């Protein structure tokens, strides 16, 4: 599960960075004191999003591994 979500997360981050770079040129007039393509911001936001995606998958999947499969199948 982590591999699947990791791949989808990387694709989403890549699309998001591409869209952000495309839109920052149109919003350059609203940014004061910050360059439009600040690499530290992109890396930081990407890392936070990747950690949130990892937590969103890790918590439910770790809970699912504790459930007995036979009991899960027997309950209606």
PDB file of N, CA, C, O and CB in Angstrom:
ATOM      1  N   UNK A   1       0.815  -1.195   0.000  1.00  0.00           N
ATOM      2  CA  UNK A   1       0.000   0.000   0.000  1.00  0.00           C
ATOM      3  C   UNK A   1       0.859   1.260   0.000  1.00  0.00           C
ATOM      4  O   UNK A   1       0.552   2.241  -0.676  1.00  0.00           O
ATOM      5  CB  UNK A   1      -0.927  -0.002   1.196  1.00  0.00           C
ATOM      6  N   UNK A   2       1.935   1.210   0.769  1.00  0.00           N
ATOM      7  CA  UNK A   2       2.788   2.392   0.830  1.00  0.00           C
ATOM      8  C   UNK A   2       3.425   2.703  -0.524  1.00  0.00           C
ATOM      9  O   UNK A   2       3.607   3.870  -0.873  1.00  0.00           O
ATOM     10  CB  UNK A   2       3.872   2.201   1.881  1.00  0.00           C
ATOM     11  N   UNK A   3       3.759   1.673  -1.277  1.00  0.00           N
ATOM     12  CA  UNK A   3       4.360   1.885  -2.595  1.00  0.00           C
ATOM     13  C   UNK A   3       3.358   2.543  -3.542  1.00  0.00           C
ATOM     14  O   UNK A   3       3.712   3.451  -4.295  1.00  0.00           O
ATOM     15  CB  UNK A   3       4.853   0.549  -3.186  1.00  0.00           C
ATOM     16  N   UNK A   4       2.115   2.085  -3.501  1.00  0.00           N
ATOM     17  CA  UNK A   4       1.093   2.661  -4.371  1.00  0.00           C
ATOM     18  C   UNK A   4       0.837   4.125  -4.022  1.00  0.00           C
ATOM     19  O   UNK A   4       0.791   4.987  -4.900  1.00  0.00           O
ATOM     20  CB  UNK A   4      -0.208   1.859  -4.267  1.00  0.00           C
ATOM     21  N   UNK A   5       0.674   4.389  -2.736  1.00  0.00           N
ATOM     22  CA  UNK A   5       0.409   5.761  -2.314  1.00  0.00           C
ATOM     23  C   UNK A   5       1.628   6.644  -2.550  1.00  0.00           C
ATOM     24  O   UNK A   5       1.489   7.816  -2.899  1.00  0.00           O
ATOM     25  CB  UNK A   5       0.005   5.800  -0.836  1.00  0.00           C
ATOM     26  N   UNK A   6       2.815   6.091  -2.361  1.00  0.00           N
ATOM     27  CA  UNK A   6       4.025   6.862  -2.618  1.00  0.00           C
ATOM     28  C   UNK A   6       4.117   7.292  -4.071  1.00  0.00           C
ATOM     29  O   UNK A   6       4.482   8.430  -4.369  1.00  0.00           O
ATOM     30  CB  UNK A   6       5.250   6.056  -2.240  1.00  0.00           C
ATOM     31  N   UNK A   7       3.786   6.384  -4.970  1.00  0.00           N
ATOM     32  CA  UNK A   7       3.797   6.737  -6.394  1.00  0.00           C
ATOM     33  C   UNK A   7       2.777   7.806  -6.729  1.00  0.00           C
ATOM     34  O   UNK A   7       3.074   8.753  -7.457  1.00  0.00           O
ATOM     35  CB  UNK A   7       3.537   5.511  -7.240  1.00  0.00           C
ATOM     36  N   UNK A   8       1.565   7.653  -6.192  1.00  0.00           N
ATOM     37  CA  UNK A   8       0.534   8.662  -6.442  1.00  0.00           C
ATOM     38  C   UNK A   8       0.896  10.003  -5.818  1.00  0.00           C
ATOM     39  O   UNK A   8       0.600  11.056  -6.382  1.00  0.00           O
ATOM     40  CB  UNK A   8      -0.810   8.187  -5.904  1.00  0.00           C
ATOM     41  N   UNK A   9       1.533   9.965  -4.660  1.00  0.00           N
ATOM     42  CA  UNK A   9       1.951  11.202  -4.006  1.00  0.00           C
ATOM     43  C   UNK A   9       3.014  11.916  -4.833  1.00  0.00           C
ATOM     44  O   UNK A   9       2.956  13.134  -4.999  1.00  0.00           O
ATOM     45  CB  UNK A   9       2.481  10.912  -2.595  1.00  0.00           C
ATOM     46  N   UNK A  10       3.981  11.168  -5.350  1.00  0.00           N
ATOM     47  CA  UNK A  10       5.023  11.791  -6.177  1.00  0.00           C
ATOM     48  C   UNK A  10       4.447  12.390  -7.449  1.00  0.00           C
ATOM     49  O   UNK A  10       4.861  13.471  -7.868  1.00  0.00           O
ATOM     50  CB  UNK A  10       6.099  10.771  -6.531  1.00  0.00           C
ATOM     51  N   UNK A  11       3.494  11.698  -8.067  1.00  0.00           N
ATOM     52  CA  UNK A  11       2.851  12.238  -9.267  1.00  0.00           C
ATOM     53  C   UNK A  11       2.089  13.522  -8.929  1.00  0.00           C
ATOM     54  O   UNK A  11       2.147  14.503  -9.670  1.00  0.00           O
ATOM     55  CB  UNK A  11       1.894  11.191  -9.890  1.00  0.00           C
ATOM     56  N   UNK A  12       1.374  13.500  -7.800  1.00  0.00           N
ATOM     57  CA  UNK A  12       0.629  14.686  -7.385  1.00  0.00           C
ATOM     58  C   UNK A  12       1.531  15.859  -7.065  1.00  0.00           C
ATOM     59  O   UNK A  12       1.224  16.999  -7.416  1.00  0.00           O
ATOM     60  CB  UNK A  12      -0.219  14.367  -6.189  1.00  0.00           C
ATOM     61  N   UNK A  13       2.645  15.585  -6.399  1.00  0.00           N
ATOM     62  CA  UNK A  13       3.589  16.663  -6.079  1.00  0.00           C
ATOM     63  C   UNK A  13       4.203  17.228  -7.358  1.00  0.00           C
ATOM     64  O   UNK A  13       4.366  18.441  -7.485  1.00  0.00           O
ATOM     65  CB  UNK A  13       4.702  16.152  -5.130  1.00  0.00           C
ATOM     66  N   UNK A  14       4.540  16.362  -8.298  1.00  0.00           N
ATOM     67  CA  UNK A  14       5.117  16.842  -9.561  1.00  0.00           C
ATOM     68  C   UNK A  14       4.126  17.707 -10.330  1.00  0.00           C
ATOM     69  O   UNK A  14       4.498  18.750 -10.869  1.00  0.00           O
ATOM     70  CB  UNK A  14       5.558  15.659 -10.431  1.00  0.00           C
ATOM     71  N   UNK A  15       2.869  17.279 -10.384  1.00  0.00           N
ATOM     72  CA  UNK A  15       1.845  18.080 -11.072  1.00  0.00           C
ATOM     73  C   UNK A  15       1.631  19.402 -10.335  1.00  0.00           C
ATOM     74  O   UNK A  15       1.475  20.451 -10.961  1.00  0.00           O
ATOM     75  CB  UNK A  15       0.506  17.294 -11.172  1.00  0.00           C
ATOM     76  N   UNK A  16       1.624  19.343  -9.004  1.00  0.00           N
ATOM     77  CA  UNK A  16       1.438  20.556  -8.213  1.00  0.00           C
ATOM     78  C   UNK A  16       2.567  21.556  -8.378  1.00  0.00           C
ATOM     79  O   UNK A  16       2.329  22.760  -8.473  1.00  0.00           O
ATOM     80  CB  UNK A  16       1.301  20.202  -6.768  1.00  0.00           C
ATOM     81  N   UNK A  17       3.797  21.058  -8.412  1.00  0.00           N
ATOM     82  CA  UNK A  17       4.935  21.966  -8.614  1.00  0.00           C
ATOM     83  C   UNK A  17       4.879  22.582 -10.004  1.00  0.00           C
ATOM     84  O   UNK A  17       5.143  23.772 -10.174  1.00  0.00           O
ATOM     85  CB  UNK A  17       6.275  21.221  -8.415  1.00  0.00           C
ATOM     86  N   UNK A  18       4.535  21.773 -10.993  1.00  0.00           N
ATOM     87  CA  UNK A  18       4.412  22.322 -12.351  1.00  0.00           C
ATOM     88  C   UNK A  18       3.338  23.393 -12.431  1.00  0.00           C
ATOM     89  O   UNK A  18       3.543  24.439 -13.046  1.00  0.00           O
ATOM     90  CB  UNK A  18       4.101  21.211 -13.346  1.00  0.00           C
ATOM     91  N   UNK A  19       2.199  23.137 -11.815  1.00  0.00           N
ATOM     92  CA  UNK A  19       1.124  24.130 -11.805  1.00  0.00           C
ATOM     93  C   UNK A  19       1.500  25.370 -11.021  1.00  0.00           C
ATOM     94  O   UNK A  19       1.172  26.486 -11.423  1.00  0.00           O
ATOM     95  CB  UNK A  19      -0.137  23.531 -11.231  1.00  0.00           C
ATOM     96  N   UNK A  20       2.184  25.181  -9.907  1.00  0.00           N
ATOM     97  CA  UNK A  20       2.602  26.327  -9.097  1.00  0.00           C
ATOM     98  C   UNK A  20       3.599  27.199  -9.845  1.00  0.00           C
ATOM     99  O   UNK A  20       3.521  28.427  -9.801  1.00  0.00           O
ATOM    100  CB  UNK A  20       3.211  25.854  -7.779  1.00  0.00           C
ATOM    101  N   UNK A  21       4.540  26.552 -10.536  1.00  0.00           N
ATOM    102  CA  UNK A  21       5.510  27.336 -11.319  1.00  0.00           C
ATOM    103  C   UNK A  21       4.826  28.097 -12.443  1.00  0.00           C
ATOM    104  O   UNK A  21       5.217  29.219 -12.764  1.00  0.00           O
ATOM    105  CB  UNK A  21       6.597  26.423 -11.898  1.00  0.00           C
ATOM    106  N   UNK A  22       3.808  27.492 -13.040  1.00  0.00           N
ATOM    107  CA  UNK A  22       3.085  28.169 -14.118  1.00  0.00           C
ATOM    108  C   UNK A  22       2.266  29.346 -13.583  1.00  0.00           C
ATOM    109  O   UNK A  22       2.169  30.382 -14.241  1.00  0.00           O
ATOM    110  CB  UNK A  22       2.168  27.178 -14.847  1.00  0.00           C
ATOM    111  N   UNK A  23       1.681  29.193 -12.404  1.00  0.00           N
ATOM    112  CA  UNK A  23       0.831  30.256 -11.864  1.00  0.00           C
ATOM    113  C   UNK A  23       1.604  31.365 -11.169  1.00  0.00           C
ATOM    114  O   UNK A  23       1.093  32.478 -11.045  1.00  0.00           O
ATOM    115  CB  UNK A  23      -0.152  29.672 -10.906  1.00  0.00           C
ATOM    116  N   UNK A  24       2.819  31.094 -10.712  1.00  0.00           N
ATOM    117  CA  UNK A  24       3.558  32.138  -9.999  1.00  0.00           C
ATOM    118  C   UNK A  24       3.933  33.294 -10.912  1.00  0.00           C
ATOM    119  O   UNK A  24       4.097  34.422 -10.448  1.00  0.00           O
ATOM    120  CB  UNK A  24       4.810  31.557  -9.370  1.00  0.00           C
ATOM    121  N   UNK A  25       4.069  33.032 -12.181  1.00  0.00           N
ATOM    122  CA  UNK A  25       4.392  34.132 -13.108  1.00  0.00           C
ATOM    123  C   UNK A  25       3.240  35.130 -13.186  1.00  0.00           C
ATOM    124  O   UNK A  25       3.457  36.335 -13.310  1.00  0.00           O
ATOM    125  CB  UNK A  25       4.710  33.582 -14.519  1.00  0.00           C
ATOM    126  N   UNK A  26       2.007  34.612 -13.111  1.00  0.00           N
ATOM    127  CA  UNK A  26       0.874  35.529 -13.168  1.00  0.00           C
ATOM    128  C   UNK A  26       0.645  36.234 -11.828  1.00  0.00           C
ATOM    129  O   UNK A  26       0.035  37.302 -11.788  1.00  0.00           O
ATOM    130  CB  UNK A  26      -0.387  34.776 -13.582  1.00  0.00           C
ATOM    131  N   UNK A  27       1.131  35.645 -10.731  1.00  0.00           N
ATOM    132  CA  UNK A  27       0.960  36.240  -9.406  1.00  0.00           C
ATOM    133  C   UNK A  27       2.221  36.943  -8.909  1.00  0.00           C
ATOM    134  O   UNK A  27       2.293  37.309  -7.736  1.00  0.00           O
ATOM    135  CB  UNK A  27       0.552  35.175  -8.415  1.00  0.00           C
ATOM    136  N   UNK A  28       3.205  37.138  -9.765  1.00  0.00           N
ATOM    137  CA  UNK A  28       4.483  37.725  -9.351  1.00  0.00           C
ATOM    138  C   UNK A  28       4.306  39.129  -8.782  1.00  0.00           C
ATOM    139  O   UNK A  28       5.089  39.540  -7.925  1.00  0.00           O
ATOM    140  CB  UNK A  28       5.449  37.767 -10.530  1.00  0.00           C
ATOM    141  N   UNK A  29       3.319  39.859  -9.224  1.00  0.00           N
ATOM    142  CA  UNK A  29       3.090  41.212  -8.718  1.00  0.00           C
ATOM    143  C   UNK A  29       2.594  41.235  -7.285  1.00  0.00           C
ATOM    144  O   UNK A  29       2.710  42.262  -6.617  1.00  0.00           O
ATOM    145  CB  UNK A  29       2.105  41.923  -9.593  1.00  0.00           C
ATOM    146  N   UNK A  30       2.044  40.134  -6.794  1.00  0.00           N
ATOM    147  CA  UNK A  30       1.510  40.071  -5.440  1.00  0.00           C
ATOM    148  C   UNK A  30       2.530  39.593  -4.416  1.00  0.00           C
ATOM    149  O   UNK A  30       2.287  39.672  -3.212  1.00  0.00           O
ATOM    150  CB  UNK A  30       0.315  39.172  -5.411  1.00  0.00           C
ATOM    151  N   UNK A  31       3.674  39.094  -4.890  1.00  0.00           N
ATOM    152  CA  UNK A  31       4.700  38.579  -3.986  1.00  0.00           C
ATOM    153  C   UNK A  31       5.711  39.677  -3.675  1.00  0.00           C
ATOM    154  O   UNK A  31       6.354  40.216  -4.576  1.00  0.00           O
ATOM    155  CB  UNK A  31       5.408  37.346  -4.601  1.00  0.00           C
ATOM    156  N   UNK A  32       5.844  40.001  -2.400  1.00  0.00           N
ATOM    157  CA  UNK A  32       6.774  41.048  -1.995  1.00  0.00           C
ATOM    158  C   UNK A  32       7.883  40.433  -1.161  1.00  0.00           C
ATOM    159  O   UNK A  32       7.617  39.835  -0.118  1.00  0.00           O
ATOM    160  CB  UNK A  32       6.049  42.166  -1.205  1.00  0.00           C
ATOM    161  N   UNK A  33       9.117  40.572  -1.606  1.00  0.00           N
ATOM    162  CA  UNK A  33      10.261  40.070  -0.860  1.00  0.00           C
ATOM    163  C   UNK A  33      10.513  38.582  -1.030  1.00  0.00           C
ATOM    164  O   UNK A  33      11.368  38.020  -0.345  1.00  0.00           O
ATOM    165  CB  UNK A  33      10.077  40.365   0.573  1.00  0.00           C
ATOM    166  N   UNK A  34       9.797  37.947  -1.914  1.00  0.00           N
ATOM    167  CA  UNK A  34       9.972  36.511  -2.165  1.00  0.00           C
ATOM    168  C   UNK A  34      10.093  36.315  -3.665  1.00  0.00           C
ATOM    169  O   UNK A  34       9.312  36.864  -4.441  1.00  0.00           O
ATOM    170  CB  UNK A  34       8.781  35.667  -1.577  1.00  0.00           C
ATOM    171  N   UNK A  35      11.078  35.527  -4.061  1.00  0.00           N
ATOM    172  CA  UNK A  35      11.209  35.229  -5.487  1.00  0.00           C
ATOM    173  C   UNK A  35      10.062  34.315  -5.921  1.00  0.00           C
ATOM    174  O   UNK A  35       9.476  33.616  -5.094  1.00  0.00           O
ATOM    175  CB  UNK A  35      12.587  34.567  -5.794  1.00  0.00           C
ATOM    176  N   UNK A  36       9.749  34.322  -7.188  1.00  0.00           N
ATOM    177  CA  UNK A  36       8.624  33.520  -7.667  1.00  0.00           C
ATOM    178  C   UNK A  36       8.935  32.034  -7.657  1.00  0.00           C
ATOM    179  O   UNK A  36       8.027  31.222  -7.480  1.00  0.00           O
ATOM    180  CB  UNK A  36       8.236  33.949  -9.063  1.00  0.00           C
ATOM    181  N   UNK A  37      10.185  31.661  -7.843  1.00  0.00           N
ATOM    182  CA  UNK A  37      10.553  30.244  -7.848  1.00  0.00           C
ATOM    183  C   UNK A  37      11.506  29.975  -6.686  1.00  0.00           C
ATOM    184  O   UNK A  37      12.678  29.666  -6.901  1.00  0.00           O
ATOM    185  CB  UNK A  37      11.207  29.835  -9.209  1.00  0.00           C
ATOM    186  N   UNK A  38      11.010  30.090  -5.466  1.00  0.00           N
ATOM    187  CA  UNK A  38      11.817  29.865  -4.264  1.00  0.00           C
ATOM    188  C   UNK A  38      11.935  28.353  -4.027  1.00  0.00           C
ATOM    189  O   UNK A  38      10.956  27.718  -3.634  1.00  0.00           O
ATOM    190  CB  UNK A  38      11.184  30.582  -3.016  1.00  0.00           C
ATOM    191  N   UNK A  39      13.116  27.770  -4.259  1.00  0.00           N
ATOM    192  CA  UNK A  39      13.243  26.313  -4.159  1.00  0.00           C
ATOM    193  C   UNK A  39      13.007  25.777  -2.748  1.00  0.00           C
ATOM    194  O   UNK A  39      12.477  24.677  -2.589  1.00  0.00           O
ATOM    195  CB  UNK A  39      14.609  25.892  -4.624  1.00  0.00           C
ATOM    196  N   UNK A  40      13.385  26.526  -1.738  1.00  0.00           N
ATOM    197  CA  UNK A  40      13.194  26.063  -0.365  1.00  0.00           C
ATOM    198  C   UNK A  40      11.708  25.906  -0.025  1.00  0.00           C
ATOM    199  O   UNK A  40      11.329  24.982   0.695  1.00  0.00           O
ATOM    200  CB  UNK A  40      13.856  27.036   0.615  1.00  0.00           C
ATOM    201  N   UNK A  41      10.887  26.791  -0.535  1.00  0.00           N
ATOM    202  CA  UNK A  41       9.444  26.710  -0.297  1.00  0.00           C
ATOM    203  C   UNK A  41       8.871  25.476  -0.975  1.00  0.00           C
ATOM    204  O   UNK A  41       8.076  24.752  -0.374  1.00  0.00           O
ATOM    205  CB  UNK A  41       8.732  27.980  -0.807  1.00  0.00           C
ATOM    206  N   UNK A  42       9.261  25.231  -2.206  1.00  0.00           N
ATOM    207  CA  UNK A  42       8.748  24.069  -2.929  1.00  0.00           C
ATOM    208  C   UNK A  42       9.178  22.759  -2.268  1.00  0.00           C
ATOM    209  O   UNK A  42       8.384  21.824  -2.163  1.00  0.00           O
ATOM    210  CB  UNK A  42       9.224  24.101  -4.381  1.00  0.00           C
ATOM    211  N   UNK A  43      10.426  22.693  -1.825  1.00  0.00           N
ATOM    212  CA  UNK A  43      10.917  21.483  -1.156  1.00  0.00           C
ATOM    213  C   UNK A  43      10.204  21.294   0.182  1.00  0.00           C
ATOM    214  O   UNK A  43       9.808  20.179   0.520  1.00  0.00           O
ATOM    215  CB  UNK A  43      12.452  21.559  -0.942  1.00  0.00           C
ATOM    216  N   UNK A  44      10.041  22.360   0.931  1.00  0.00           N
ATOM    217  CA  UNK A  44       9.381  22.276   2.230  1.00  0.00           C
ATOM    218  C   UNK A  44       7.929  21.844   2.129  1.00  0.00           C
ATOM    219  O   UNK A  44       7.481  20.971   2.872  1.00  0.00           O
ATOM    220  CB  UNK A  44       9.459  23.600   2.926  1.00  0.00           C
ATOM    221  N   UNK A  45       7.203  22.449   1.221  1.00  0.00           N
ATOM    222  CA  UNK A  45       5.791  22.097   1.042  1.00  0.00           C
ATOM    223  C   UNK A  45       5.660  20.669   0.520  1.00  0.00           C
ATOM    224  O   UNK A  45       4.766  19.938   0.945  1.00  0.00           O
ATOM    225  CB  UNK A  45       5.101  23.085   0.075  1.00  0.00           C
ATOM    226  N   UNK A  46       6.526  20.270  -0.379  1.00  0.00           N
ATOM    227  CA  UNK A  46       6.488  18.898  -0.896  1.00  0.00           C
ATOM    228  C   UNK A  46       6.774  17.890   0.204  1.00  0.00           C
ATOM    229  O   UNK A  46       6.138  16.837   0.253  1.00  0.00           O
ATOM    230  CB  UNK A  46       7.495  18.726  -2.034  1.00  0.00           C
ATOM    231  N   UNK A  47       7.716  18.192   1.085  1.00  0.00           N
ATOM    232  CA  UNK A  47       8.033  17.288   2.194  1.00  0.00           C
ATOM    233  C   UNK A  47       6.867  17.172   3.165  1.00  0.00           C
ATOM    234  O   UNK A  47       6.556  16.077   3.634  1.00  0.00           O
ATOM    235  CB  UNK A  47       9.280  17.770   2.935  1.00  0.00           C
ATOM    236  N   UNK A  48       6.224  18.288   3.468  1.00  0.00           N
ATOM    237  CA  UNK A  48       5.071  18.252   4.369  1.00  0.00           C
ATOM    238  C   UNK A  48       3.929  17.437   3.748  1.00  0.00           C
ATOM    239  O   UNK A  48       3.299  16.631   4.434  1.00  0.00           O
ATOM    240  CB  UNK A  48       4.593  19.690   4.693  1.00  0.00           C
ATOM    241  N   UNK A  49       3.667  17.640   2.479  1.00  0.00           N
ATOM    242  CA  UNK A  49       2.597  16.880   1.817  1.00  0.00           C
ATOM    243  C   UNK A  49       2.918  15.390   1.766  1.00  0.00           C
ATOM    244  O   UNK A  49       2.027  14.556   1.928  1.00  0.00           O
ATOM    245  CB  UNK A  49       2.368  17.410   0.398  1.00  0.00           C
ATOM    246  N   UNK A  50       4.183  15.052   1.542  1.00  0.00           N
ATOM    247  CA  UNK A  50       4.569  13.640   1.515  1.00  0.00           C
ATOM    248  C   UNK A  50       4.411  13.009   2.900  1.00  0.00           C
ATOM    249  O   UNK A  50       3.976  11.862   3.001  1.00  0.00           O
ATOM    250  CB  UNK A  50       6.023  13.488   1.023  1.00  0.00           C
ATOM    251  N   UNK A  51       4.753  13.732   3.963  1.00  0.00           N
ATOM    252  CA  UNK A  51       4.584  13.212   5.321  1.00  0.00           C
ATOM    253  C   UNK A  51       3.112  13.035   5.677  1.00  0.00           C
ATOM    254  O   UNK A  51       2.750  12.064   6.342  1.00  0.00           O
ATOM    255  CB  UNK A  51       5.251  14.143   6.329  1.00  0.00           C
ATOM    256  N   UNK A  52       2.270  13.953   5.247  1.00  0.00           N
ATOM    257  CA  UNK A  52       0.838  13.835   5.504  1.00  0.00           C
ATOM    258  C   UNK A  52       0.265  12.627   4.758  1.00  0.00           C
ATOM    259  O   UNK A  52      -0.556  11.892   5.307  1.00  0.00           O
ATOM    260  CB  UNK A  52       0.101  15.129   5.085  1.00  0.00           C
ATOM    261  N   UNK A  53       0.689  12.421   3.524  1.00  0.00           N
ATOM    262  CA  UNK A  53       0.217  11.267   2.761  1.00  0.00           C
ATOM    263  C   UNK A  53       0.696   9.966   3.403  1.00  0.00           C
ATOM    264  O   UNK A  53      -0.055   8.993   3.456  1.00  0.00           O
ATOM    265  CB  UNK A  53       0.701  11.352   1.301  1.00  0.00           C
ATOM    266  N   UNK A  54       1.919   9.938   3.883  1.00  0.00           N
ATOM    267  CA  UNK A  54       2.438   8.750   4.556  1.00  0.00           C
ATOM    268  C   UNK A  54       1.642   8.454   5.824  1.00  0.00           C
ATOM    269  O   UNK A  54       1.299   7.302   6.086  1.00  0.00           O
ATOM    270  CB  UNK A  54       3.926   8.931   4.893  1.00  0.00           C
ATOM    271  N   UNK A  55       1.351   9.476   6.602  1.00  0.00           N
ATOM    272  CA  UNK A  55       0.565   9.276   7.826  1.00  0.00           C
ATOM    273  C   UNK A  55      -0.859   8.850   7.498  1.00  0.00           C
ATOM    274  O   UNK A  55      -1.449   8.047   8.221  1.00  0.00           O
ATOM    275  CB  UNK A  55       0.546  10.558   8.669  1.00  0.00           C
ATOM    276  N   UNK A  56      -1.415   9.382   6.414  1.00  0.00           N
ATOM    277  CA  UNK A  56      -2.779   9.026   6.032  1.00  0.00           C
ATOM    278  C   UNK A  56      -2.894   7.569   5.625  1.00  0.00           C
ATOM    279  O   UNK A  56      -3.979   6.993   5.712  1.00  0.00           O
ATOM    280  CB  UNK A  56      -3.251   9.909   4.901  1.00  0.00           C
ATOM    281  N   UNK A  57      -1.815   6.967   5.188  1.00  0.00           N
ATOM    282  CA  UNK A  57      -1.832   5.559   4.805  1.00  0.00           C
ATOM    283  C   UNK A  57      -1.337   4.672   5.928  1.00  0.00           C
ATOM    284  O   UNK A  57      -1.867   3.579   6.131  1.00  0.00           O
ATOM    285  CB  UNK A  57      -0.989   5.338   3.565  1.00  0.00           C
ATOM    286  N   UNK A  58      -0.341   5.117   6.656  1.00  0.00           N
ATOM    287  CA  UNK A  58       0.286   4.277   7.674  1.00  0.00           C
ATOM    288  C   UNK A  58      -0.651   3.965   8.827  1.00  0.00           C
ATOM    289  O   UNK A  58      -0.679   2.833   9.310  1.00  0.00           O
ATOM    290  CB  UNK A  58       1.528   4.945   8.202  1.00  0.00           C
ATOM    291  N   UNK A  59      -1.410   4.938   9.271  1.00  0.00           N
ATOM    292  CA  UNK A  59      -2.279   4.722  10.429  1.00  0.00           C
ATOM    293  C   UNK A  59      -3.381   3.711  10.120  1.00  0.00           C
ATOM    294  O   UNK A  59      -3.520   2.749  10.875  1.00  0.00           O
ATOM    295  CB  UNK A  59      -2.899   6.047  10.880  1.00  0.00           C
ATOM    296  N   UNK A  60      -4.169   3.867   9.066  1.00  0.00           N
ATOM    297  CA  UNK A  60      -5.209   2.868   8.801  1.00  0.00           C
ATOM    298  C   UNK A  60      -4.654   1.493   8.434  1.00  0.00           C
ATOM    299  O   UNK A  60      -5.237   0.475   8.805  1.00  0.00           O
ATOM    300  CB  UNK A  60      -6.101   3.353   7.693  1.00  0.00           C
ATOM    301  N   UNK A  61      -3.534   1.453   7.707  1.00  0.00           N
ATOM    302  CA  UNK A  61      -2.998   0.146   7.318  1.00  0.00           C
ATOM    303  C   UNK A  61      -2.408  -0.582   8.524  1.00  0.00           C
ATOM    304  O   UNK A  61      -2.468  -1.810   8.583  1.00  0.00           O
ATOM    305  CB  UNK A  61      -1.930   0.307   6.224  1.00  0.00           C
ATOM    306  N   UNK A  62      -1.846   0.140   9.478  1.00  0.00           N
ATOM    307  CA  UNK A  62      -1.345  -0.534  10.678  1.00  0.00           C
ATOM    308  C   UNK A  62      -2.502  -1.048  11.529  1.00  0.00           C
ATOM    309  O   UNK A  62      -2.382  -2.097  12.162  1.00  0.00           O
ATOM    310  CB  UNK A  62      -0.458   0.419  11.504  1.00  0.00           C
ATOM    311  N   UNK A  63      -3.607  -0.334  11.554  1.00  0.00           N
ATOM    312  CA  UNK A  63      -4.789  -0.825  12.269  1.00  0.00           C
ATOM    313  C   UNK A  63      -5.378  -2.041  11.569  1.00  0.00           C
ATOM    314  O   UNK A  63      -5.855  -2.964  12.229  1.00  0.00           O
ATOM    315  CB  UNK A  63      -5.850   0.282  12.386  1.00  0.00           C
ATOM    316  N   UNK A  64      -5.351  -2.053  10.263  1.00  0.00           N
ATOM    317  CA  UNK A  64      -5.914  -3.178   9.518  1.00  0.00           C
ATOM    318  C   UNK A  64      -5.103  -4.452   9.702  1.00  0.00           C
ATOM    319  O   UNK A  64      -5.653  -5.550   9.621  1.00  0.00           O
ATOM    320  CB  UNK A  64      -5.998  -2.837   8.046  1.00  0.00           C
ATOM    321  N   UNK A  65      -3.814  -4.323   9.946  1.00  0.00           N
ATOM    322  CA  UNK A  65      -3.002  -5.524  10.141  1.00  0.00           C
ATOM    323  C   UNK A  65      -3.271  -6.181  11.482  1.00  0.00           C
ATOM    324  O   UNK A  65      -2.934  -7.350  11.667  1.00  0.00           O
ATOM    325  CB  UNK A  65      -1.531  -5.185  10.026  1.00  0.00           C
ATOM    326  N   UNK A  66      -3.868  -5.462  12.422  1.00  0.00           N
ATOM    327  CA  UNK A  66      -4.177  -6.028  13.740  1.00  0.00           C
ATOM    328  C   UNK A  66      -5.487  -6.810  13.760  1.00  0.00           C
ATOM    329  O   UNK A  66      -5.744  -7.539  14.718  1.00  0.00           O
ATOM    330  CB  UNK A  66      -4.238  -4.924  14.769  1.00  0.00           C
ATOM    331  N   UNK A  67      -6.315  -6.680  12.738  1.00  0.00           N
ATOM    332  CA  UNK A  67      -7.613  -7.344  12.695  1.00  0.00           C
ATOM    333  C   UNK A  67      -7.423  -8.777  12.217  1.00  0.00           C
ATOM    334  O   UNK A  67      -6.713  -9.037  11.245  1.00  0.00           O
ATOM    335  CB  UNK A  67      -8.602  -6.580  11.773  1.00  0.00           C
ATOM    336  N   UNK A  68      -8.070  -9.697  12.916  1.00  0.00           N
ATOM    337  CA  UNK A  68      -8.025 -11.103  12.517  1.00  0.00           C
ATOM    338  C   UNK A  68      -8.870 -11.274  11.250  1.00  0.00           C
ATOM    339  O   UNK A  68     -10.046 -10.910  11.258  1.00  0.00           O
ATOM    340  CB  UNK A  68      -8.542 -12.039  13.673  1.00  0.00           C
ATOM    341  N   UNK A  69      -8.313 -11.813  10.167  1.00  0.00           N
ATOM    342  CA  UNK A  69      -9.064 -11.937   8.917  1.00  0.00           C
ATOM    343  C   UNK A  69     -10.310 -12.816   9.046  1.00  0.00           C
ATOM    344  O   UNK A  69     -11.332 -12.531   8.422  1.00  0.00           O
ATOM    345  CB  UNK A  69      -8.167 -12.497   7.844  1.00  0.00           C
ATOM    346  N   UNK A  70     -10.235 -13.856   9.831  1.00  0.00           N
ATOM    347  CA  UNK A  70     -11.404 -14.730   9.988  1.00  0.00           C
ATOM    348  C   UNK A  70     -12.558 -14.010  10.679  1.00  0.00           C
ATOM    349  O   UNK A  70     -13.717 -14.187  10.305  1.00  0.00           O
ATOM    350  CB  UNK A  70     -11.025 -15.981  10.782  1.00  0.00           C
ATOM    351  N   UNK A  71     -12.247 -13.213  11.671  1.00  0.00           N
ATOM    352  CA  UNK A  71     -13.303 -12.468  12.343  1.00  0.00           C
ATOM    353  C   UNK A  71     -13.899 -11.403  11.417  1.00  0.00           C
ATOM    354  O   UNK A  71     -15.104 -11.152  11.449  1.00  0.00           O
ATOM    355  CB  UNK A  71     -12.761 -11.818  13.620  1.00  0.00           C
ATOM    356  N   UNK A  72     -13.076 -10.797  10.617  1.00  0.00           N
ATOM    357  CA  UNK A  72     -13.570  -9.776   9.680  1.00  0.00           C
ATOM    358  C   UNK A  72     -14.494 -10.388   8.632  1.00  0.00           C
ATOM    359  O   UNK A  72     -15.471  -9.760   8.222  1.00  0.00           O
ATOM    360  CB  UNK A  72     -12.393  -9.067   8.989  1.00  0.00           C
ATOM    361  N   UNK A  73     -14.193 -11.607   8.199  1.00  0.00           N
ATOM    362  CA  UNK A  73     -15.027 -12.264   7.194  1.00  0.00           C
ATOM    363  C   UNK A  73     -16.330 -12.800   7.771  1.00  0.00           C
ATOM    364  O   UNK A  73     -17.331 -12.881   7.060  1.00  0.00           O
ATOM    365  CB  UNK A  73     -14.262 -13.392   6.550  1.00  0.00           C
ATOM    366  N   UNK A  74     -16.331 -13.161   9.031  1.00  0.00           N
ATOM    367  CA  UNK A  74     -17.525 -13.733   9.649  1.00  0.00           C
ATOM    368  C   UNK A  74     -18.571 -12.683  10.011  1.00  0.00           C
ATOM    369  O   UNK A  74     -19.766 -12.973   9.976  1.00  0.00           O
ATOM    370  CB  UNK A  74     -17.140 -14.500  10.884  1.00  0.00           C
ATOM    371  N   UNK A  75     -18.153 -11.489  10.352  1.00  0.00           N
ATOM    372  CA  UNK A  75     -19.098 -10.459  10.761  1.00  0.00           C
ATOM    373  C   UNK A  75     -19.879  -9.978   9.556  1.00  0.00           C
ATOM    374  O   UNK A  75     -19.316  -9.777   8.481  1.00  0.00           O
ATOM    375  CB  UNK A  75     -18.375  -9.283  11.441  1.00  0.00           C
ATOM    376  N   UNK A  76     -21.210  -9.788   9.742  1.00  0.00           N
ATOM    377  CA  UNK A  76     -22.046  -9.348   8.608  1.00  0.00           C
ATOM    378  C   UNK A  76     -21.835  -7.912   8.233  1.00  0.00           C
ATOM    379  O   UNK A  76     -22.471  -7.417   7.303  1.00  0.00           O
ATOM    380  CB  UNK A  76     -23.487  -9.552   8.921  1.00  0.00           C
TER     381      UNK A  76
END
